[in-house]
Amino acid sequence: MIRALDHVEKAQEVFEATDVEVLAEKGIKEPELNPALLSVMVRFLDANKVTCAPEAGNTMSDLEQRLADKVKRRRSIGNVVHITDE
């Protein structure tokens, strides 16, 4: 799994270093991880209880806080759909 992630990351770096217009003309799209492989990776991590907790002061903790705030806002609003007579 790590090799697959490394391979895609390197391919993305090469893609970004190349002229995007030339790639678009040739029909070459940005490399991305196979969704099926990503699903297997997620299930593996979940089944083995692998988690990640960022250290204090890590930039991930900022992201974690933003996501938590977003979840709180969504819960307070709920899934409200306004119905109109139109």
C-alpha positions in Angstrom: 0.0 0.0 0.0 2.8 2.4 0.8 4.4 1.7 -2.5 1.2 2.5 -4.3 0.9 5.8 -2.4 4.6 6.6 -3.2 4.1 5.8 -6.9 1.0 8.0 -7.2 2.8 10.8 -5.3 5.8 10.7 -7.6 3.6 10.6 -10.6 1.7 13.7 -9.4 5.0 15.5 -8.8 6.1 14.7 -12.4 2.7 15.8 -13.7 2.9 19.1 -11.8 6.4 19.7 -13.1 5.2 19.2 -16.7 3.4 21.8 -18.8 -0.2 21.2 -18.1 -1.4 22.5 -21.5 0.8 19.9 -23.3 -0.6 17.2 -21.1 -4.2 18.3 -21.7 -3.6 18.3 -25.5 -2.4 14.7 -25.2 -5.4 13.8 -23.0 -3.2 13.0 -20.0 -5.0 13.5 -16.7 -3.5 14.0 -13.3 -2.6 10.7 -11.7 -4.8 9.6 -8.8 -5.1 6.7 -6.5 -7.4 3.9 -7.6 -10.6 4.3 -5.6 -10.8 0.5 -5.0 -7.3 0.5 -3.6 -8.0 3.5 -1.4 -11.1 1.7 -0.1 -9.0 -1.4 0.8 -6.5 0.8 2.6 -9.2 2.5 4.6 -10.8 -0.9 5.6 -7.3 -2.3 6.5 -6.6 0.7 8.8 -10.0 0.5 10.3 -9.9 -3.2 10.9 -6.5 -2.9 12.6 -7.6 0.1 14.7 -4.8 2.3 13.2 -5.3 5.9 14.0 -3.3 9.1 14.0 -3.3 11.8 16.6 -1.3 14.9 15.7 1.2 16.4 18.2 0.4 19.7 19.8 1.4 22.6 17.5 1.2 20.4 14.4 -0.6 21.9 11.4 -2.8 18.8 11.4 -4.3 19.9 14.7 -5.5 23.1 13.0 -7.2 21.0 10.3 -8.7 18.7 12.9 -10.1 21.8 14.7 -11.6 23.2 11.5 -13.2 19.9 10.7 -14.6 19.6 14.2 -16.1 23.1 14.0 -17.6 22.2 10.6 -19.3 19.1 12.2 -20.6 21.2 15.1 -22.1 23.8 12.7 -23.7 21.0 10.6 -25.2 19.4 13.7 -26.6 22.7 15.0 -28.2 23.4 11.6 -29.2 19.9 10.7 -30.3 18.9 7.3 -32.8 21.6 6.8 -34.5 21.9 3.4 -36.6 25.0 2.8 -39.8 24.3 1.0 -41.4 27.0 -1.1 -44.7 27.2 -2.9 -43.0 27.8 -6.2 
